[in-house]
């Protein structure tokens, strides 16, 4: 006898936003970026010469490369985490969740930079030596590297989210689960 199988699609609604998954990706990004950002800061700060007139000359490029690579990796992993936690079958939904996670993480990161700048400047937002060419050159280098890091991080978040899991739970195919499988021999014939 033949087996009777009922197939049900487990795909979620395409316009449903899984905010828990997005926040999980944001926290993953901040955790990875904080840990390895501190490592890079320790490496580059220990290599600086405190007795030189310009102690970090040339280091902004190295630190910028560190930031770019770290941001790409952190956003890729965060995109994968977001995609996995969202548990979506369709690729478009995973990409939208990855982009939303990127946007939320970028806004959070900008707020942390603003608050950190205010704390360093004593709440005024302006430091006394901020207008000399040396400082402006460092900010320009880090600004360009920051742009590159965010742009490539955005692409990495999309890539990570797009290549997340394609199955919902335990299923037989892409997003398809088989439930209520019965053997036809167990069904009594109609009278």
Protein Blocks (a to p, Z undefined) as FASTA:
>chain_A
ZZddddddfbdcfkbccfklmmmmmmmmmmmmmmmmmmmmmmmmmmpcfkbmblmgoklm
mmmmmmmmmmmmmmmmmmmmmmmmnopablklmmmmmmmmmmmmmmmmmmmmmmmmmmmn
nonopafklmgfklmmmmmmmmmmmmmmmmmmmmmmmmmmmmmcfbfbdcfbehiacehi
acfklpccdZZ
